[in-house]
Amino acid sequence: MSRDKHAGAAPNDIEQQPAGPVLARARAIRVMIFDVDGVLTDGRLFLGDDGQEYKAFNSRDGHGMRMLQASGVTLALLTGRRSQVVARRAADLGIEHVIQGRRDKLPAFEDLLTTLGLPPAAAAFVGDDLVDLPVIRRAGLGIAVADAAAEVRTHAHWVTARAGGQGAAREACELVMRAQGQYERLVATYLA
């Protein structure tokens, strides 16, 4: 399977234009699905003596996700772990579709698409590790974060310049918004 990626671009470089096939895929996206650990976080898990789990999320990623929702794209989280922190973050961002505790992610992905009435071509998935490969290969737009496992980067349609938890989700959101001609309109609301 041929995959189109941007290569060697500096982080946050607006001139890093994805190839035409990636933009065509991004134009068709109606739902963007994110893995959590290693995508919305840097992958580290902080566990307290009391069993409490802590995660650090990037606020700019969150704002990019809100902007993408405002553009009309549905958001979802699909993670192999279960965490109250993830449920809280999803609620904060207004993400209705949160699937936790599903290490076999492909059936969960397909169930979500059935619920939404969408084909795989209308779905983007952002992942970082081997458990994400089946969904990355099935999604209309499979995205790997810059520090993803080598096999994940190889099979993704596009690879972000930034690492998980460090702006990769924002990049993915901006890719879709730009491809759909929504980014400038949304930015203009902050300039009014």
BELPEFEN-V802011 format. One record per backbone hydrogen bond with DSSP energy under -1.0 kcal/mol. NH is the residue of the N-H (numbers start at 1). CO is the residue of the C=O. Records with the same first field share a line. If there is no record, write none. Layout:
# BELPEFEN-V802011
NH: CO, CO
This chain:
# BELPEFEN-V802011
13: 10
16: 13
17: 15
23: 19
24: 20
25: 21
26: 22
27: 23
29: 26
30: 122
31: 122
32: 74
33: 124
34: 76
35: 126
39: 36
40: 36
41: 36
46: 54
48: 52
51: 48
54: 46
62: 58
63: 59
64: 60
65: 61
66: 62
67: 63
68: 64
69: 65
70: 66
71: 67
72: 69
73: 68
74: 30
76: 32
77: 97
78: 34
79: 99
87: 83
88: 84
89: 85
90: 86
91: 87
92: 88
93: 89
95: 90
99: 77
101: 81
102: 79
105: 103
109: 105
110: 106
111: 107
112: 108
113: 109
114: 110
115: 111
116: 112
117: 113
118: 113
122: 119
123: 120
124: 31
125: 141
126: 33
127: 143
132: 129
133: 130
136: 132
137: 133
138: 134
139: 135
140: 120, 123
141: 123
143: 125
144: 158
145: 127
146: 162
148: 145
149: 128
153: 149
154: 150
155: 151
156: 152
157: 142
158: 142
160: 144
165: 39
166: 163
168: 163
171: 167
172: 168
173: 169
174: 170
175: 171
176: 172
177: 173
178: 174
179: 175
180: 176
181: 178
182: 177
183: 177
186: 182
187: 183
188: 184
190: 187
